[in-house]
Amino acid sequence: MKRMVSLMIALVLALSCLPALADDGYAGSYYGGSSTLLSNLTHNCPNTGIMLPESFNPYQTTYLLTVADWVSRPTFTPTAYDPNAVITVNGQYVRSGQESQVISITDKPQVVTIQVSNGGASTTYTIYLQRRPSEKRTRVSAGYITNIYLKGTTWRIDADLVTIKYSSSDYGSGNYSTFTNGGVDSYDYAVSPNCLFYYGTKANCKRAYNIQDFMNNYMTYGSSLYTIVYIESEIVAVFPYGADY
């Protein structure tokens, strides 16, 4: 009898450790095991996007994603455990492991729903998406310049930004860094009329007379990877990025 009671207590404790139902933001008592779960979920804003919780968990169905105030074309890439699962993002079909449609974003928070269905069962992931307030400060990024063009009377630069990782936070020890580029993204900014342009290499860069002179020379050394400095929403300086040295 004592042994039976011990087994019942152990069973109750084991069941209490299982994930709860989706009422509190967790997927748990779904039918079909992992057939309606995502194995991974990513977005196309790695340089500015901050998601909470930070790491994707298949059992966590609610997330908050904030992006920079200038981001306008966010997408999501959901990957299902089961290749037979059907995935929709805001009701639109998306193939597992492929990028979703562009989510129209405004200054107001919005909800993105990702549903994974399989054999009559389904799990819904909810992402609350919002822009952060304008930083209104100087910031620096690095990226490949893909286009320089004139829109009306304003010059603009379209760049594919990269993710920079430094080997040390102590700049006195050297700017040792590596960069990765997960995919081609478009970040389009206005150029200040007083923007400073340099081309060449980081070790031997040359000041351009103007934007036309920069356009004529920035690809001379076979690379269009540049450091870009902004104040508020305008580019104020562009110079060659010195990576991996």
One Martini backbone bead per residue (centre of mass of N, CA, C, O) as a GRO file, in nm:
protein
  245
    1MET     BB    1   0.059   0.061  -0.022
    2LYS     BB    2   0.298   0.253   0.004
    3ARG     BB    3   0.397   0.208  -0.285
    4MET     BB    4   0.142   0.320  -0.427
    5VAL     BB    5   0.153   0.606  -0.307
    6SER     BB    6   0.435   0.677  -0.419
    7LEU     BB    7   0.357   0.651  -0.719
    8MET     BB    8   0.135   0.868  -0.720
    9ILE     BB    9   0.313   1.104  -0.633
   10ALA     BB   10   0.515   1.085  -0.870
   11LEU     BB   11   0.303   1.133  -1.094
   12VAL     BB   12   0.208   1.412  -1.006
   13LEU     BB   13   0.487   1.550  -1.022
   14ALA     BB   14   0.537   1.495  -1.324
   15LEU     BB   15   0.283   1.644  -1.436
   16SER     BB   16   0.359   1.927  -1.309
   17CYS     BB   17   0.614   1.962  -1.524
   18LEU     BB   18   0.442   2.018  -1.745
   19PRO     BB   19   0.328   2.205  -1.973
   20ALA     BB   20   0.113   2.435  -2.018
   21LEU     BB   21  -0.134   2.580  -2.140
   22ALA     BB   22  -0.192   2.857  -2.363
   23ASP     BB   23  -0.308   3.074  -2.159
   24ASP     BB   24   0.011   3.164  -2.055
   25GLY     BB   25   0.197   3.128  -2.333
   26TYR     BB   26   0.178   2.809  -2.357
   27ALA     BB   27   0.260   2.509  -2.508
   28GLY     BB   28   0.120   2.171  -2.448
   29SER     BB   29  -0.186   2.021  -2.482
   30TYR     BB   30  -0.129   1.902  -2.754
   31TYR     BB   31  -0.185   1.731  -3.046
   32GLY     BB   32   0.084   1.539  -3.177
   33GLY     BB   33   0.296   1.680  -3.032
   34SER     BB   34   0.524   1.843  -3.261
   35SER     BB   35   0.327   1.893  -3.518
   36THR     BB   36   0.254   2.219  -3.404
   37LEU     BB   37   0.556   2.312  -3.403
   38LEU     BB   38   0.824   2.515  -3.370
   39SER     BB   39   1.181   2.512  -3.406
   40ASN     BB   40   1.181   2.807  -3.546
   41LEU     BB   41   1.233   3.180  -3.510
   42THR     BB   42   1.277   3.455  -3.732
   43HIS     BB   43   1.419   3.772  -3.829
   44ASN     BB   44   1.513   4.079  -4.034
   45CYS     BB   45   1.627   4.248  -3.744
   46PRO     BB   46   1.928   4.204  -3.604
   47ASN     BB   47   2.035   4.506  -3.554
   48THR     BB   48   1.747   4.613  -3.389
   49GLY     BB   49   1.616   4.369  -3.277
   50ILE     BB   50   1.409   4.305  -2.979
   51MET     BB   51   1.348   4.001  -2.806
   52LEU     BB   52   1.076   3.881  -2.596
   53PRO     BB   53   1.221   3.648  -2.556
   54GLU     BB   54   1.534   3.600  -2.682
   55SER     BB   55   1.470   3.296  -2.704
   56PHE     BB   56   1.349   3.044  -2.875
   57ASN     BB   57   1.046   2.858  -2.781
   58PRO     BB   58   0.819   2.625  -2.870
   59TYR     BB   59   0.640   2.670  -2.591
   60GLN     BB   60   0.655   2.970  -2.661
   61THR     BB   61   0.380   3.192  -2.781
   62THR     BB   62   0.498   3.474  -2.664
   63TYR     BB   63   0.604   3.798  -2.805
   64LEU     BB   64   0.847   4.073  -2.813
   65LEU     BB   65   0.904   4.317  -3.082
   66THR     BB   66   1.160   4.553  -3.128
   67VAL     BB   67   1.225   4.835  -3.340
   68ALA     BB   68   1.331   5.061  -3.521
   69ASP     BB   69   1.188   5.358  -3.636
   70TRP     BB   70   1.291   5.286  -3.955
   71VAL     BB   71   1.143   5.033  -3.976
   72SER     BB   72   0.932   4.880  -4.263
   73ARG     BB   73   1.025   4.542  -4.340
   74PRO     BB   74   0.919   4.300  -4.177
   75THR     BB   75   1.009   3.953  -4.115
   76PHE     BB   76   0.939   3.593  -4.109
   77THR     BB   77   1.094   3.264  -4.007
   78PRO     BB   78   0.936   2.965  -4.008
   79THR     BB   79   0.994   2.641  -3.841
   80ALA     BB   80   0.902   2.315  -3.861
   81TYR     BB   81   0.904   2.001  -3.743
   82ASP     BB   82   0.678   1.930  -3.946
   83PRO     BB   83   0.652   1.897  -4.292
   84ASN     BB   84   0.316   1.881  -4.279
   85ALA     BB   85   0.287   2.151  -4.189
   86VAL     BB   86   0.091   2.450  -4.162
   87ILE     BB   87   0.176   2.791  -4.240
   88THR     BB   88   0.077   3.108  -4.095
   89VAL     BB   89   0.089   3.470  -4.162
   90ASN     BB   90  -0.167   3.646  -4.115
   91GLY     BB   91  -0.311   3.408  -4.309
   92GLN     BB   92  -0.045   3.350  -4.472
   93TYR     BB   93   0.124   3.141  -4.654
   94VAL     BB   94   0.419   2.952  -4.534
   95ARG     BB   95   0.705   2.810  -4.584
   96SER     BB   96   0.914   2.619  -4.436
   97GLY     BB   97   1.201   2.830  -4.396
   98GLN     BB   98   1.056   3.083  -4.501
   99GLU     BB   99   0.981   3.390  -4.592
  100SER     BB  100   0.768   3.619  -4.532
  101GLN     BB  101   0.581   3.856  -4.551
  102VAL     BB  102   0.542   4.179  -4.529
  103ILE     BB  103   0.507   4.384  -4.253
  104SER     BB  104   0.300   4.623  -4.176
  105ILE     BB  105   0.428   4.929  -4.035
  106THR     BB  106   0.386   5.135  -3.755
  107ASP     BB  107   0.363   5.337  -3.463
  108LYS     BB  108   0.183   5.105  -3.389
  109PRO     BB  109   0.100   4.849  -3.230
  110GLN     BB  110   0.113   4.492  -3.317
  111VAL     BB  111  -0.017   4.181  -3.445
  112VAL     BB  112   0.139   3.857  -3.488
  113THR     BB  113   0.033   3.556  -3.647
  114ILE     BB  114   0.134   3.208  -3.596
  115GLN     BB  115   0.023   2.918  -3.764
  116VAL     BB  116   0.015   2.562  -3.673
  117SER     BB  117  -0.096   2.295  -3.880
  118ASN     BB  118  -0.222   1.945  -3.799
  119GLY     BB  119  -0.472   1.731  -3.820
  120GLY     BB  120  -0.666   1.960  -3.659
  121ALA     BB  121  -0.428   2.088  -3.527
  122SER     BB  122  -0.298   2.375  -3.324
  123THR     BB  123  -0.058   2.655  -3.316
  124THR     BB  124  -0.020   2.983  -3.164
  125TYR     BB  125   0.175   3.258  -3.244
  126THR     BB  126   0.263   3.567  -3.068
  127ILE     BB  127   0.355   3.896  -3.197
  128TYR     BB  128   0.464   4.192  -3.060
  129LEU     BB  129   0.483   4.485  -3.262
  130GLN     BB  130   0.737   4.752  -3.239
  131ARG     BB  131   0.849   5.069  -3.218
  132ARG     BB  132   1.093   5.270  -3.140
  133PRO     BB  133   1.188   5.546  -3.045
  134SER     BB  134   1.359   5.792  -3.144
  135GLU     BB  135   1.696   5.846  -3.076
  136LYS     BB  136   1.835   6.118  -3.145
  137ARG     BB  137   2.133   6.018  -3.242
  138THR     BB  138   2.438   5.898  -3.257
  139ARG     BB  139   2.530   5.649  -3.505
  140VAL     BB  140   2.675   5.322  -3.592
  141SER     BB  141   2.756   5.149  -3.899
  142ALA     BB  142   2.768   4.861  -4.125
  143GLY     BB  143   2.795   4.833  -4.497
  144TYR     BB  144   2.659   4.774  -4.807
  145ILE     BB  145   2.658   4.954  -5.089
  146THR     BB  146   2.382   4.952  -5.333
  147ASN     BB  147   2.286   5.270  -5.335
  148ILE     BB  148   2.296   5.591  -5.517
  149TYR     BB  149   2.052   5.857  -5.493
  150LEU     BB  150   1.810   6.080  -5.633
  151LYS     BB  151   1.549   6.251  -5.436
  152GLY     BB  152   1.496   6.506  -5.583
  153THR     BB  153   1.716   6.698  -5.363
  154THR     BB  154   1.799   6.414  -5.230
  155TRP     BB  155   2.031   6.220  -5.109
  156ARG     BB  156   2.075   5.855  -5.114
  157ILE     BB  157   2.130   5.554  -4.911
  158ASP     BB  158   2.166   5.207  -4.983
  159ALA     BB  159   2.194   4.945  -4.731
  160ASP     BB  160   2.365   4.645  -4.617
  161LEU     BB  161   2.373   4.542  -4.313
  162VAL     BB  162   2.596   4.437  -4.062
  163THR     BB  163   2.742   4.217  -3.824
  164ILE     BB  164   2.931   4.313  -3.546
  165LYS     BB  165   3.232   4.170  -3.392
  166TYR     BB  166   3.419   4.202  -3.102
  167SER     BB  167   3.701   4.086  -2.924
  168SER     BB  168   3.691   4.378  -2.780
  169SER     BB  169   3.590   4.651  -2.572
  170ASP     BB  170   3.887   4.751  -2.607
  171TYR     BB  171   4.003   4.987  -2.824
  172GLY     BB  172   4.308   4.993  -2.733
  173SER     BB  173   4.355   4.684  -2.851
  174GLY     BB  174   4.182   4.704  -3.097
  175ASN     BB  175   3.983   4.655  -3.406
  176TYR     BB  176   3.881   4.357  -3.364
  177SER     BB  177   3.696   4.191  -3.630
  178THR     BB  178   3.374   4.068  -3.733
  179PHE     BB  179   3.150   3.970  -4.007
  180THR     BB  180   2.797   3.936  -4.082
  181ASN     BB  181   2.551   3.812  -4.343
  182GLY     BB  182   2.233   3.681  -4.349
  183GLY     BB  183   2.117   3.911  -4.551
  184VAL     BB  184   1.939   4.105  -4.771
  185ASP     BB  185   1.909   4.446  -4.681
  186SER     BB  186   1.711   4.755  -4.659
  187TYR     BB  187   1.875   5.077  -4.591
  188ASP     BB  188   1.728   5.401  -4.602
  189TYR     BB  189   1.903   5.722  -4.644
  190ALA     BB  190   1.969   6.032  -4.585
  191VAL     BB  191   2.182   6.296  -4.696
  192SER     BB  192   2.379   6.521  -4.595
  193PRO     BB  193   2.500   6.814  -4.729
  194ASN     BB  194   2.769   6.771  -4.511
  195CYS     BB  195   2.886   6.518  -4.596
  196LEU     BB  196   3.144   6.282  -4.540
  197PHE     BB  197   3.378   6.145  -4.781
  198TYR     BB  198   3.533   5.816  -4.815
  199TYR     BB  199   3.790   5.633  -4.984
  200GLY     BB  200   3.919   5.301  -5.005
  201THR     BB  201   4.096   5.250  -4.716
  202LYS     BB  202   4.146   5.260  -4.388
  203ALA     BB  203   4.464   5.310  -4.417
  204ASN     BB  204   4.390   5.460  -4.724
  205CYS     BB  205   4.214   5.731  -4.735
  206LYS     BB  206   3.992   5.946  -4.931
  207ARG     BB  207   3.877   6.253  -4.996
  208ALA     BB  208   3.592   6.366  -5.114
  209TYR     BB  209   3.460   6.634  -5.273
  210ASN     BB  210   3.194   6.462  -5.333
  211ILE     BB  211   2.945   6.250  -5.417
  212GLN     BB  212   3.043   6.205  -5.708
  213ASP     BB  213   3.332   6.126  -5.635
  214PHE     BB  214   3.250   5.885  -5.463
  215MET     BB  215   3.096   5.726  -5.684
  216ASN     BB  216   3.359   5.700  -5.872
  217ASN     BB  217   3.542   5.542  -5.613
  218TYR     BB  218   3.419   5.328  -5.398
  219MET     BB  219   3.491   5.059  -5.597
  220THR     BB  220   3.801   5.049  -5.659
  221TYR     BB  221   3.878   4.812  -5.420
  222GLY     BB  222   3.630   4.587  -5.430
  223SER     BB  223   3.456   4.746  -5.205
  224SER     BB  224   3.130   4.833  -5.018
  225LEU     BB  225   3.241   4.852  -4.724
  226TYR     BB  226   3.097   5.066  -4.470
  227THR     BB  227   3.101   5.333  -4.263
  228ILE     BB  228   2.812   5.470  -4.086
  229VAL     BB  229   2.702   5.799  -4.000
  230TYR     BB  230   2.457   5.927  -3.768
  231ILE     BB  231   2.207   6.192  -3.739
  232GLU     BB  232   1.948   6.066  -3.669
  233SER     BB  233   1.832   6.044  -4.019
  234GLU     BB  234   2.132   6.121  -4.108
  235ILE     BB  235   2.403   6.120  -4.311
  236VAL     BB  236   2.751   6.239  -4.215
  237ALA     BB  237   2.932   5.968  -4.271
  238VAL     BB  238   3.177   5.804  -4.500
  239PHE     BB  239   3.380   5.502  -4.456
  240PRO     BB  240   3.598   5.268  -4.453
  241TYR     BB  241   3.608   4.941  -4.352
  242GLY     BB  242   3.811   4.776  -4.090
  243ALA     BB  243   3.841   4.441  -4.121
  244ASP     BB  244   4.023   4.190  -4.001
  245TYR     BB  245   4.306   4.323  -3.818
   0.00000   0.00000   0.00000
